[in-house]
Amino acid sequence: MSRKIWRDGSFVEWEAATVHVLSQSLQRGSLAFDYTSIHNTIRGTAVFRLASHIDRLVTTCRITGLPLSYSTEELIEASVETVRQNPGAMSLKISAIIPSLEVELVPQDPTVSVLIAAYDSKTDIIDNNPGEYHSARLLSLKIARDISSRREDIISPKAKVAANYTSPMIEKWKARNEGFDDIILLDAAGNVAEAPTSNIFIVDENGALKTPPAEHVLLGITRSSLLELAPSMGIGCREEDLTENDLYVASEVFLSASSIGVWPVVKIDGKPIGNGDMGTVSGRLKTRLREIQAGQVPEFEHWLHYV
């Protein structure tokens, strides 16, 4: 299947969605982006919390100073049309880049181009990649204590900008070589923050959900969804500082993100967490989130943007 990518108001072929090797965003890491999932529901194809993801992209551009020229409404419509043009797609990624060729750190031509891609991660990317794809049903994490892994040492963790992922990439690469699946980043005070591309939750001994405060993490859309969803299921939840020890003694730990939903953690620094499998609270949240994304929960249908 030939995928088409929206670029500044028109569609180009998948292979043509390129920029020059000397483009400012490639050389300086100023790419701003956002990602969400596409679902087949009982009412047809829908994008999960599209407006929230677009709002976060706009926020990222504001934080980083990228002069985005499209309105939220224009980007929503462009995203919807991109999904329509790419049947069978399961992922939606929106990228805002400065494509001009530059020699200085601050671009002389700061015009921002927007590209929107709707695709299937497995068939369009993984199956066409000769490398081995890393996947695990249950996660083993390593705490990255190196100061270079702390997101606030770069720019605000609330910005989904490429440069914010370089230090975590280095640390995660090291951890992968040591047999771990992912890493946990610490904030500037040494408290638990998040994983490089996902938020972290624990379930305490009373069955309550806890996650690090918003000021120290990327404001994940799945994170906010779970914080709203949990009380409706009778699950207590709150944001508070978490220490490394809080992770070790938790009855359950899991990661959350648009790409993974709810993903259980069974080891941290080689120490077992919970019962070694999906916990009860994690399992309930994972199931409920999938039901919502399938259009089976009327009270949360407003999270689905039908195309």
C-alpha positions as CSV (number, residue, x, y, z in Angstrom):
1,M,0.0,0.0,0.0
2,S,1.3,3.4,-1.0
3,R,1.1,5.8,2.0
4,K,0.6,9.5,1.5
5,I,1.9,12.2,3.8
6,W,0.3,15.6,4.3
7,R,2.8,18.4,3.9
8,D,1.8,22.0,4.2
9,G,-1.7,21.6,2.6
10,S,-1.1,18.9,0.0
11,F,-0.3,15.2,-0.1
12,V,3.1,13.8,-1.2
13,E,4.2,10.2,-1.6
14,W,5.8,8.5,1.4
15,E,9.2,8.4,-0.2
16,A,9.0,12.1,-1.1
17,A,8.5,13.3,2.5
18,T,12.1,14.3,3.0
19,V,14.3,17.3,4.0
20,H,17.9,18.2,3.2
21,V,20.6,16.7,5.3
22,L,21.6,20.3,6.3
23,S,18.1,21.4,7.3
24,Q,18.0,23.3,10.6
25,S,15.7,20.8,12.4
26,L,17.9,17.8,11.5
27,Q,21.1,19.5,12.4
28,R,19.9,21.3,15.6
29,G,17.2,19.0,16.9
30,S,14.4,21.6,16.7
31,L,11.8,19.1,15.4
32,A,8.5,19.4,17.4
33,F,6.2,16.4,17.1
34,D,3.3,14.6,18.6
35,Y,1.9,11.1,18.2
36,T,-1.5,9.4,18.8
37,S,-3.2,6.2,17.9
38,I,-5.9,5.3,15.4
39,H,-8.6,2.7,16.2
40,N,-11.2,0.7,14.5
41,T,-14.4,1.2,16.6
42,I,-17.9,0.0,16.4
43,R,-18.8,3.3,14.7
44,G,-15.8,3.4,12.3
45,T,-12.3,4.7,12.3
46,A,-11.4,7.2,15.1
47,V,-8.3,9.0,16.4
48,F,-7.8,8.9,20.2
49,R,-7.9,12.4,21.8
50,L,-6.8,14.1,18.7
51,A,-7.5,17.7,19.9
52,S,-5.5,17.1,23.0
53,H,-2.5,15.9,21.0
54,I,-2.7,18.9,18.7
55,D,-2.9,21.3,21.7
56,R,0.2,19.7,23.1
57,L,2.0,20.2,19.7
58,V,1.0,23.8,19.7
59,T,2.3,24.1,23.3
60,T,5.6,22.5,22.3
61,C,6.0,25.1,19.5
62,R,5.3,27.9,21.8
63,I,7.8,26.7,24.4
64,T,10.5,26.2,21.8
65,G,9.7,29.4,19.8
66,L,8.8,27.6,16.6
67,P,6.5,30.0,14.7
68,L,3.8,27.6,13.8
69,S,1.4,29.2,11.2
70,Y,-1.4,26.7,11.4
71,S,-4.4,26.9,13.8
72,T,-5.5,24.0,16.0
73,E,-8.6,23.6,13.8
74,E,-6.6,23.4,10.6
75,L,-4.3,20.8,12.1
76,I,-7.2,18.7,13.2
77,E,-8.8,18.7,9.8
78,A,-5.5,18.0,8.1
79,S,-5.0,15.0,10.5
80,V,-8.4,13.7,9.8
81,E,-7.9,13.9,6.0
82,T,-4.5,12.2,6.4
83,V,-6.2,9.2,8.1
84,R,-8.8,9.1,5.4
85,Q,-6.1,9.0,2.7
86,N,-4.3,6.1,4.5
87,P,-6.8,3.3,5.2
88,G,-5.6,0.7,7.7
89,A,-3.2,3.1,9.5
90,M,-2.9,2.6,13.2
91,S,-0.6,5.5,14.1
92,L,-0.7,9.2,13.5
93,K,2.5,11.4,13.9
94,I,2.6,15.2,13.3
95,S,5.9,16.9,12.8
96,A,6.7,20.6,12.8
97,I,10.1,21.3,11.3
98,I,12.3,24.1,10.0
99,P,13.4,22.7,6.6
100,S,15.7,25.6,5.5
101,L,19.4,25.0,5.1
102,E,21.2,26.9,7.9
103,V,24.7,27.4,9.3
104,E,23.9,29.3,12.5
105,L,22.1,28.0,15.5
106,V,19.2,30.5,15.2
107,P,17.7,30.0,11.7
108,Q,17.7,32.9,9.2
109,D,14.6,31.4,7.7
110,P,12.4,30.2,10.6
111,T,9.5,29.1,8.4
112,V,7.9,26.0,9.9
113,S,6.6,23.2,7.7
114,V,4.2,20.6,9.1
115,L,4.1,17.0,8.0
116,I,1.4,14.5,9.1
117,A,1.8,10.8,8.6
118,A,-0.7,8.0,9.2
119,Y,0.8,4.5,9.0
120,D,1.0,1.0,10.5
121,S,4.1,0.8,12.7
122,K,4.6,-2.9,11.9
123,T,3.9,-3.2,8.2
124,D,5.2,0.2,7.1
125,I,8.2,0.4,9.4
126,I,9.2,-2.7,11.4
127,D,8.7,-5.2,8.5
128,N,10.9,-2.9,6.3
129,N,13.6,-2.6,8.9
130,P,16.3,-5.3,8.7
131,G,17.2,-4.8,12.4
132,E,15.7,-6.8,15.2
133,Y,12.7,-5.1,16.8
134,H,12.8,-5.0,20.6
135,S,9.5,-5.8,22.3
136,A,8.5,-7.2,25.6
137,R,5.1,-8.1,27.2
138,L,6.4,-7.4,30.7
139,L,9.1,-4.7,31.3
140,S,12.4,-4.7,33.1
141,L,13.6,-1.2,33.9
142,K,16.8,0.4,35.0
143,I,16.9,3.7,36.9
144,A,19.1,6.1,35.1
145,R,20.9,8.1,37.8
146,D,23.3,10.0,35.6
147,I,22.5,13.7,35.7
148,S,22.5,13.8,31.9
149,S,19.3,11.8,31.9
150,R,17.3,14.4,33.8
151,R,15.0,16.1,31.3
152,E,15.0,19.5,33.0
153,D,18.8,19.9,32.2
154,I,17.8,20.3,28.5
155,I,14.5,22.2,28.2
156,S,11.1,21.8,29.8
157,P,9.9,18.2,29.9
158,K,6.6,19.5,28.7
159,A,8.0,20.0,25.2
160,K,8.0,17.1,22.7
161,V,11.0,18.3,20.8
162,A,13.7,16.1,19.3
163,A,16.5,17.6,21.3
164,N,14.8,16.5,24.6
165,Y,15.3,12.8,23.7
166,T,19.1,12.7,23.1
167,S,20.3,12.1,26.6
168,P,17.6,9.5,27.3
169,M,18.4,7.8,24.1
170,I,22.0,7.4,25.1
171,E,21.0,6.0,28.5
172,K,18.4,3.7,27.1
173,W,20.8,2.3,24.6
174,K,23.3,1.5,27.4
175,A,20.5,-0.1,29.4
176,R,19.4,-2.2,26.4
177,N,22.9,-3.5,26.1
178,E,22.7,-4.6,29.7
179,G,19.5,-6.5,29.2
180,F,16.9,-4.0,30.3
181,D,13.9,-2.9,28.3
182,D,13.8,0.7,29.3
183,I,14.9,3.3,31.8
184,I,13.4,5.5,34.4
185,L,14.5,9.1,34.5
186,L,14.9,11.2,37.6
187,D,14.0,14.9,38.1
188,A,16.4,17.6,39.2
189,A,15.7,16.7,42.9
190,G,16.5,13.0,42.3
191,N,12.8,11.9,42.5
192,V,11.2,9.6,39.9
193,A,10.1,11.5,36.8
194,E,9.2,9.3,33.8
195,A,10.6,6.9,31.1
196,P,12.0,8.5,27.9
197,T,8.8,8.2,25.9
198,S,6.2,7.3,28.6
199,N,4.9,8.2,32.0
200,I,5.2,6.0,35.1
201,F,2.5,5.0,37.6
202,I,2.6,2.9,40.7
203,V,-0.1,1.1,42.7
204,D,0.4,1.3,46.4
205,E,-0.5,-1.2,49.1
206,N,-4.0,0.2,49.3
207,G,-4.7,-0.2,45.6
208,A,-4.4,3.6,44.9
209,L,-2.7,5.0,41.8
210,K,0.2,7.4,42.1
211,T,2.2,9.2,39.5
212,P,4.9,12.0,39.6
213,P,3.7,15.6,39.6
214,A,2.9,17.4,36.3
215,E,5.6,20.0,36.7
216,H,8.4,17.4,36.3
217,V,7.1,15.3,33.4
218,L,5.8,15.4,29.9
219,L,2.1,15.9,30.1
220,G,1.2,12.6,28.5
221,I,-2.3,12.4,27.1
222,T,-2.6,8.7,28.2
223,R,-1.4,9.8,31.6
224,S,-4.2,12.4,31.9
225,S,-6.7,9.9,30.5
226,L,-5.8,7.4,33.3
227,L,-6.0,10.1,36.0
228,E,-9.5,10.9,34.8
229,L,-10.5,7.3,34.2
230,A,-9.3,5.8,37.5
231,P,-11.9,7.6,39.8
232,S,-14.7,6.6,37.5
233,M,-13.7,3.0,38.2
234,G,-13.4,3.5,42.0
235,I,-9.6,3.6,41.9
236,G,-8.0,6.3,44.0
237,C,-5.3,8.3,42.3
238,R,-3.1,11.3,43.0
239,E,0.0,13.1,41.8
240,E,2.9,13.2,44.3
241,D,6.7,12.9,44.4
242,L,7.9,9.3,44.2
243,T,11.2,8.0,45.4
244,E,13.2,5.0,44.1
245,N,12.1,3.1,47.2
246,D,8.4,3.8,46.3
247,L,9.0,1.9,43.1
248,Y,10.6,-1.1,44.8
249,V,7.8,-1.5,47.4
250,A,4.9,-0.8,45.1
251,S,2.4,-3.6,44.5
252,E,2.3,-2.7,40.8
253,V,4.2,-0.5,38.4
254,F,3.4,0.4,34.8
255,L,4.2,2.7,32.0
256,S,1.6,4.6,30.0
257,A,1.8,6.2,26.5
258,S,-0.3,6.6,23.3
259,S,1.8,3.9,21.6
260,I,1.6,1.3,24.4
261,G,-1.5,2.1,26.5
262,V,-0.8,0.4,29.9
263,W,2.5,-1.6,30.0
264,P,3.3,-3.6,33.2
265,V,6.7,-3.4,34.8
266,V,7.9,-6.6,36.7
267,K,11.5,-5.7,37.5
268,I,13.4,-2.5,38.4
269,D,17.2,-2.7,38.7
270,G,16.8,-6.5,38.8
271,K,14.5,-6.4,41.8
272,P,11.0,-8.1,41.2
273,I,7.9,-5.9,41.4
274,G,4.5,-7.3,42.4
275,N,3.6,-10.8,41.3
276,G,5.8,-10.9,38.2
277,D,2.8,-10.3,35.8
278,M,0.1,-7.8,35.0
279,G,-1.4,-6.6,38.3
280,T,-5.1,-6.3,39.0
281,V,-5.3,-2.5,38.9
282,S,-3.1,-2.3,35.8
283,G,-5.2,-5.0,34.1
284,R,-8.4,-3.2,34.8
285,L,-7.1,0.1,33.5
286,K,-5.6,-1.5,30.4
287,T,-8.9,-3.3,29.6
288,R,-11.0,-0.2,30.2
289,L,-8.8,2.0,28.0
290,R,-9.0,-0.5,25.2
291,E,-12.8,-0.6,25.5
292,I,-12.9,3.2,25.3
293,Q,-10.7,3.1,22.2
294,A,-13.0,0.6,20.6
295,G,-16.0,2.9,21.2
296,Q,-17.6,0.6,23.8
297,V,-17.9,3.1,26.6
298,P,-20.4,5.9,25.9
299,E,-19.4,8.2,28.7
300,F,-15.9,8.5,27.2
301,E,-16.8,8.6,23.6
302,H,-15.8,12.3,23.5
303,W,-12.2,11.1,23.5
304,L,-12.7,9.6,20.0
305,H,-12.4,11.8,17.0
306,Y,-14.2,10.0,14.2
307,V,-13.0,10.4,10.6
